[in-house]
Amino acid sequence: MTAHAPRTVTVLGSTGSVGTQTVQLLAAEPERFRVRAVVGGRNVKLLAEQAVALGVELAVIADASLQGTLRSALSGTNVHVAAGAAAVVDAAALDADWTMAAITGAAGLAPTLAAIRRGQCVALANKEALVCAGEVMLRAVEEAGATLLPCDSEHNAIFQSMADGNRGAIEQIVLTASGGPFRTASLGEMAKATPEAALRHPVWSMGAKISIDSATMMNKGLELIEAARLFALPEPQIAVLVHPQSIIHGMVCYQDGSVMAQLGSPDMRIPIAHTLAWPERMATPSPRLDLAAVARLEFEEPDLVRFPALRLARDALKAGGGCPAILNAANEVAVDAFLKRRIGFLDIASTVAEVLDMLGTPPADTLDEVVALDQAARRAADRFATARAA
């Protein structure tokens, strides 16, 4: 990448947390990147602002009913406007050197697959792509010769710590977890937890859904499944450690006793920038790490009694097939039910467990099968949540 050949970019999910931080980094170096398209969900105002600021060719709003509103917001510009699910997939399929895949949930599966099939670099911030449709996505990566660049802080840390390429010498990898707001809470306290309490993450600033996932540790379970797919490692070789300071984001333990770790301030702009400039580096405005100020780094094993979601995720990974897709979909519904005060905090994991037991271990070899399983798990989870709320 040189000043004479800017990297072409598409940002899927530009109005979300990861997307807005990606846009911030892109806007800081306009000579280095040329943004072809930005894709958002419903936030027309922000999407239009991003499109103008980055000088994009195309702006797509996922909600088709908002196409006219977006067109009005971009009136007088040279930005082409499109809307709807098909337009999102078309944007993902545009020729671009690098695509940020940050559309969350099942809605991100088809666009991510379309981006992968182009055979270029895809920065993956959509856990569902590998959790729910891992075999489908990885098969497409191999067929297209694409490069997946992990954007989650933990997976990006592992990716950086494997930079020497000696993957055959790995004993295990370690994903770190902050422990969330209930790290030291009792089961009784967690049973009474309100959405407001669960959303108060001690370290990271995140959206509501992922904040709840952090509180239950389901986020670490989903990351464990994703890591198994990304790094082609069996479940026993992936460890999780609670690390309250969130300074070490991931570690790779080698056969000779060496441990490689990636450290940094808890700021998502760091892993985003790493993938955006890869294999080079770029500057970020992220706070610099001051280890003297941090003073101490603590670690502890996760408590699977208080945080059963992590055990459920390990079991789903070992069971294989469509179990990870069922786990993810049931969890999304259960988290939403908790945020709407329909069920209690501890009911989130219980609901997921019930759905997994009900649906068994069906295959998930195609995207259609994954989507069907996702829908079935959502319906089942909603029924269980409604029964609890009654």
For each residue, the residues with C-beta under 8 A, 3 or more apart:
1: 5 6 7 32 277 280
2: 5
3: 6 31 32
4:
5: 1 2
6: 1 3 31 32 33 34
7: 1 32 33 34 97 98
8: 33 34 35 36 95 96 97 98
9: 26 33 34 35 36 96 97 98 99 100 276
10: 35 36 37 38 39 91 92 94 96 98 99 100 115
11: 14 19 22 23 26 35 37 38 39 50 99 100 102
12: 19 39 88 91 92 99 100 101 102 103 108 111 112 115
13: 16 18 19 39 40 41 100 101 102 103 104 108 125 126
14: 11 19 20 22 23 38 39 40 47 50 100 102
15: 19 20 40 41 43 46 47 50
16: 13 19 20 40 41 102 103 104 207
17: 20 21 206 207 268
18: 13 21 22 100 102 125 151 268 272
19: 11 12 13 14 15 16 22 23 38 40 100 102
20: 14 15 16 17 23 24 46 50
21: 17 18 24 25 268 269 272
22: 11 14 18 19 25 26 100 102 272 276
23: 11 14 19 20 26 27 38 50 53 54
24: 20 21 27 28 269
25: 21 22 28 29 269 272 273 276 282 284
26: 9 11 22 23 29 30 33 35 54 276
27: 23 24 30 53 54
28: 24 25 283 285
29: 25 26 32 33 282
30: 26 27 33 54 55
31: 3 6
32: 1 3 6 7 29 282
33: 6 7 8 9 26 29 30 276
34: 6 7 8 9
35: 8 9 10 11 26 38 54 55 56
36: 8 9 10 56 57 58 94 95 96
37: 10 11 56 57 58 59 60 91 94 96
38: 10 11 14 19 23 35 47 50 51 54 56 58 59 60
39: 10 11 12 13 14 59 60 61 62 88 91 92 103 111
40: 13 14 15 16 19 43 44 46 47 50 59 60 61 62
41: 13 15 16 61 62 63 103
42: 61 62 63 66
43: 15 40 46 47
44: 40 47 48 61 66 69 70 73
45: 48 49 73
46: 15 20 40 43 49 50
47: 14 15 38 40 43 44 50 51 59 61 70 73
48: 44 45 51 52 59 70 73 74
49: 45 46 52 53
50: 11 14 15 20 23 38 40 46 47 53 54 56 59
51: 38 47 48 54 56 59 74 77 79
52: 48 49 55 74 77 79
53: 23 27 49 50
54: 23 26 27 30 35 38 50 51
55: 30 35 52
56: 35 36 37 38 50 51 59 79
57: 36 37 78 79 80
58: 36 37 38 79 80 81 82 91 94
59: 37 38 39 40 47 48 50 51 56 70 74 79 80 81 82
60: 37 38 39 40 81 82 83 87 88 90 91
61: 39 40 41 42 44 47 64 66 67 69 70 81 82 83
62: 39 40 41 42 83 84 85 88 103 107
63: 41 42 66 83
64: 61 67 83 84 85
65: 83
66: 42 44 61 63 69 70 83
67: 61 64 70 71 81 82 83 84
68: 71 72
69: 44 61 66 72 73
70: 44 47 48 59 61 66 67 73 74 81 83
71: 67 68 74 75 81
72: 68 69 75
73: 44 45 47 48 69 70
74: 48 51 52 59 70 71 77 79 81
75: 71 72
76:
77: 51 52 74
78: 57
79: 51 52 56 57 58 59 74
80: 57 58 59
81: 58 59 60 61 67 70 71 74
82: 58 59 60 61 67 87 90 91
83: 60 61 62 63 64 65 66 67 70 87
84: 62 64 67 87 88
85: 62 64 88 89 107 110
86: 89 90
87: 60 82 83 84 90 91
88: 12 39 60 62 84 85 91 92 103 107 110 111
89: 85 86 92 93 110 111 114
90: 60 82 86 87 93 94 114
91: 10 12 37 39 58 60 82 87 88 94 111
92: 10 12 39 88 89 99 101 110 111 112 114 115
93: 89 90 114 115 117 118
94: 10 36 37 58 90 91
95: 8 36 118
96: 8 9 10 36 37 99 118 120
97: 7 8 9 120 121
98: 7 8 9 10 120 121 122 123 275 276
99: 9 10 11 12 92 96 115 118 120 121 122 123
100: 9 10 11 12 13 14 18 19 22 123 125 151 272 275 276
101: 12 13 92 108 111 112 115 122 123 124 125 126 129
102: 11 12 13 14 16 18 19 22 108 125 126 151
103: 12 13 16 39 41 62 88 107 108 111 112 126
104: 13 16 107 108 126 127 128 209
105: 108 128 332
106: 109 128 132 329 371 374
107: 62 85 88 103 104 110 111
108: 12 13 101 102 103 104 105 111 112 126 128 129
109: 106 112 113 126 128 129 132 133 367 370 371
110: 85 88 89 92 107 113 114 367
111: 12 39 88 89 91 92 101 103 107 108 114 115
112: 12 92 101 103 108 109 115 116 122 124 126 129 137
113: 109 110 116 117 129 133 136 137 140 367
114: 89 90 92 93 110 111 117 118
115: 10 12 92 93 99 101 111 112 118 120 122
116: 112 113 119 122 137 140 141 144 146 148
117: 93 113 114 140 143 144 146
118: 93 95 96 99 114 115 144 146
119: 116 144 145 146
120: 96 97 98 99 115 146 147
121: 97 98 99 146 147 149 275 278
122: 98 99 101 112 115 116 146 147 148 149
123: 98 99 100 101 149 150 151 272 275 276
124: 101 112 129 130 148 149 150 151 152 155 230
125: 13 18 100 101 102 151 152 272
126: 13 101 102 103 104 108 109 112 129
127: 104 130 131 152 222 223 226 328
128: 104 105 106 108 109 131 132 133 328
129: 101 108 109 112 113 124 126 132 133 134 137
130: 124 127 133 134 137 138 225 226 229 230
131: 127 128 134 222 225 226 229 324 325 327 328
132: 106 109 128 129 324 325 328 329 364 370 373 374
133: 109 113 128 129 130 136 137 325 364 367 370
134: 129 130 131 137 138 225 226 229 324
135: 138 139 364 365
136: 113 133 139 140 364 365 366 367 370
137: 112 113 116 129 130 133 134 140 141 229
138: 130 134 135 141 142 229
139: 135 136 142 143
140: 113 116 117 136 137 143 144 146
141: 116 137 138 144 145 146 147 148
142: 138 139 145
143: 117 139 140
144: 116 117 118 119 140 141
145: 119 141 142
146: 116 117 118 119 120 121 122 140 141
147: 120 121 122 141
148: 116 122 124 141 230
149: 121 122 123 124 156 159 274 275 278
150: 123 124 155 156 158 159 226 230 271 275
151: 18 100 102 123 124 125 155 156 271 272 275
152: 124 125 127 155 156 223 226 271
153: 156 157 249 250 264 266 268 270 271
154: 157 158 175 176 223 227 249 250
155: 124 150 151 152 158 159 223 226 227 230 250
156: 149 150 151 152 153 159 160 249 250 262 270 271 274 275
157: 153 154 160 161 248 249 250 251 261 262 264 271
158: 150 154 155 161 162 173 175 227 230 231 250 251 252 262
159: 149 150 155 156 162 163 230
160: 156 157 163 262 274
161: 157 158 250 251 252 260 261 262
162: 158 159 165 166 167 170 231 252 260
163: 159 160
164:
165: 162
166: 162 169 170 254
167: 162 170 231
168:
169: 166 254 255 256
170: 162 166 167 173 233 237 252 253 254 255
171: 237 253 254 255
172: 233 236 237 238 239 253
173: 158 170 227 231 233 237 238 239 250 251 252 253
174: 239 240 241 250 251 252 253
175: 154 158 220 223 224 227 238 239 240 241 250
176: 154 240 241 242 243 246 248 249 250 251 299
177: 180 214 217 219 220 240 241 242 243 302
178: 183 201 202 203 204 214 242 243 244 246
179: 182 183 184 202 217 242 243 244 300 302
180: 177 183 201 202 214 215 216 217
181: 185 197 198 199 200 201 202 214 215
182: 179 185 189 190 193 197 198 215 306
183: 178 179 180 202 242 244
184: 179
185: 181 182 189 190 193 306
186: 189 190 306
187: 190 191 305 306 346
188: 191 192
189: 182 185 186 192 193
190: 182 185 186 187 193 306 345 346
191: 187 188 344 345 346
192: 188 189 344 345
193: 182 185 189 190 197 198 215 344 345
194: 197 198
195: 198 199 212 338 339 341
196: 199 200
197: 181 182 193 194 200
198: 181 182 193 194 195 211 212 215 338 345
199: 181 195 196 208 211 212 215
200: 181 196 197
201: 178 180 181 204 205 206 211 214 215
202: 178 179 180 181 183 244
203: 178 244 245 246 266
204: 178 201 211 214 246 266
205: 201
206: 17 201 210 211 214
207: 16 17 210 211
208: 199 211 212 339
209: 104 212 213 332 335 336 339
210: 206 207 213 214 219
211: 198 199 201 204 206 207 208 214 215
212: 195 198 199 208 209 215 216 335 338 339 348
213: 209 210 216 217 218 219 222 331 335
214: 177 178 180 181 201 204 206 210 211 217 219
215: 180 181 182 193 198 199 201 211 212 345
216: 180 212 213 219 307 309 335 345 348 349
217: 177 179 180 213 214 220 221 302 307 309 310
218: 213 221 222 309 310 312 313 331 335 348 349 352
219: 177 210 213 214 216 222 223
220: 175 177 217 223 224 240 302 310 313
221: 217 218 224 225 309 310 312 313 314 316 327
222: 127 131 213 218 219 225 226 313 327 328 331
223: 127 152 154 155 175 219 220 226 227
224: 175 220 221 227 228 235 238 240 310 313 314 317
225: 130 131 134 221 222 228 229 313 316 317 324 327
226: 127 130 131 134 150 152 155 222 223 229 230
227: 154 155 158 173 175 223 224 230 231 233 238
228: 224 225 231 232 233 234 235 238 317
229: 130 131 134 137 138 225 226 232
230: 124 130 148 150 155 158 159 226 227
231: 158 162 167 173 227 228
232: 228 229
233: 170 172 173 227 228 237 238
234: 228 237 238
235: 224 228 238 314 317 318
236: 172
237: 170 171 172 173 233 234
238: 172 173 175 224 227 228 233 234 235
239: 172 173 174 175
240: 174 175 176 177 220 224 302 310
241: 174 175 176 177 299 300 301 302
242: 176 177 178 179 183 299 300 301 302
243: 176 177 178 179 246 247 248 297 298 299
244: 178 179 183 202 203 298
245: 203 248 294 296 297 298
246: 176 178 203 204 243 249 266
247: 243 263 264 265 266 289 291 294 297
248: 157 176 243 245 251 261 262 263 297
249: 153 154 156 157 176 246 262 263 264 271
250: 153 154 155 156 157 158 161 173 174 175 176 261 262
251: 157 158 161 173 174 176 248 259 260 261 262
252: 158 161 162 170 173 174 259 260 261
253: 170 171 172 173 174 258 259
254: 166 169 170 171 257 258 259 260
255: 169 170 171
256: 169
257: 254
258: 253 254
259: 251 252 253 254
260: 161 162 251 252 254
261: 157 161 248 250 251 252
262: 156 157 158 160 161 248 249 250 251
263: 247 248 249 289
264: 153 157 247 249 267 270 286 289
265: 247 270 286 287 288 289
266: 153 203 204 246 247
267: 264 270 284 286 287
268: 17 18 21 153 271 272
269: 21 24 25 272 273 284 285 286
270: 153 156 264 265 267 273 274 284 286
271: 150 151 152 153 156 157 249 268 274 275
272: 18 21 22 25 100 123 125 151 268 269 275 276
273: 25 269 270 276 277 281 282 283 284 286
274: 149 156 160 270 271 277 278 281
275: 98 100 121 123 149 150 151 156 271 272 278
276: 9 22 25 26 33 98 100 123 272 273 282
277: 1 273 274 280 281 282
278: 121 149 274 275
279:
280: 1 277
281: 273 274 277
282: 25 29 32 273 276 277
283: 28 273
284: 25 267 269 270 273
285: 28 269
286: 264 265 267 269 270 273
287: 265 267
288: 265
289: 247 263 264 265 294
290: 293 294
291: 247 294 295
292: 295
293: 290
294: 245 247 289 290 291 297
295: 291 292
296: 245
297: 243 245 247 248 294
298: 243 244 245
299: 176 241 242 243
300: 179 241 242
301: 241 242
302: 177 179 217 220 240 241 242 307 310
303: 306 307
304: 307 308 310 311
305: 187 308
306: 182 185 186 187 190 303
307: 216 217 302 303 304 310 349
308: 304 305 311 312 349 353
309: 216 217 218 221 312 313 331 348 349 352
310: 217 218 220 221 224 240 302 304 307 313 314
311: 304 308 314 315
312: 218 221 308 309 315 316 327 349 352 353 356
313: 218 220 221 222 224 225 309 310 316 317 324 327
314: 221 224 235 310 311 317 318
315: 311 312 318 319 323 356
316: 221 225 312 313 319 323 324 326 327 356
317: 224 225 228 235 313 314 320 323 324
318: 235 314 315
319: 315 316 323 361
320: 317 323 324 361
321: 361 362 363 364
322: 325 326 359 361 362 363 364 369 370 373
323: 315 316 317 319 320 326 327 356 361
324: 131 132 134 225 313 316 317 320 327 328 364
325: 131 132 133 322 328 329 364 370 373 374 377
326: 316 322 323 329 330 355 356 359 373 376 377
327: 131 221 222 225 312 313 316 323 324 330 331 352 356
328: 127 128 131 132 222 324 325 331 332 374 377
329: 106 132 325 326 332 333 355 373 374 375 377 378 381
330: 326 327 333 334 351 352 355 356 377 378 380 381
331: 213 218 222 309 327 328 334 335 348 352 381
332: 105 209 328 329 335 336 378
333: 329 330 336 337 351 377 378 381 382 385
334: 330 331 337 338 343 347 348 349 351 352 381 385
335: 209 212 213 216 218 331 332 338 339 348
336: 209 332 333 339 340
337: 333 334 340 342 343 347 348 351 381 382 385 389
338: 195 198 212 334 335 341 342 343 344 345 347 348
339: 195 208 209 212 335 336
340: 336 337
341: 195 338
342: 337 338 385 386 388 389
343: 334 337 338 347 348 351 385 388 389
344: 191 192 193 338 347 388
345: 190 191 192 193 198 215 216 338 348
346: 187 190 191 349 350
347: 334 337 338 343 344 350 351 385 388
348: 212 216 218 309 331 334 335 337 338 343 345 351 352
349: 216 218 307 308 309 312 334 346 352 353
350: 346 347 353 354
351: 330 333 334 337 343 347 348 354 355 381 384 385 388
352: 218 309 312 327 330 331 334 348 349 355 356 381
353: 308 312 349 350 356 357
354: 350 351 357 358 380 384
355: 326 329 330 351 352 358 359 377 380 381 384
356: 312 315 316 323 326 327 330 352 353 359
357: 353 354 360
358: 354 355 380
359: 322 326 355 356 362 373 376 377 380
360: 357
361: 319 320 321 322 323
362: 321 322 359 369 373
363: 321 322 369
364: 132 133 135 136 321 322 324 325 369 370 373
365: 135 136 369
366: 136 369 370
367: 109 110 113 133 136 370 371
368: 371 372
369: 322 362 363 364 365 366 372 373
370: 109 132 133 136 322 325 364 366 367 373 374
371: 106 109 367 368 374 375
372: 368 369 375 376
373: 132 322 325 326 329 359 362 364 369 370 376 377
374: 106 132 325 328 329 370 371 377 378
375: 329 371 372 378 379
376: 326 359 372 373 379 380
377: 325 326 328 329 330 333 355 359 373 374 380 381
378: 329 330 332 333 374 375 381 382
379: 375 376 382 383
380: 330 354 355 358 359 376 377 383 384
381: 329 330 331 333 334 337 351 352 355 377 378 384 385
382: 333 337 378 379 385 386
383: 379 380 386 387
384: 351 354 355 380 381 387 388
385: 333 334 337 342 343 347 351 381 382 388 389
386: 342 382 383 389 390
387: 383 384 390
388: 342 343 344 347 351 384 385
389: 337 342 343 385 386
390: 386 387
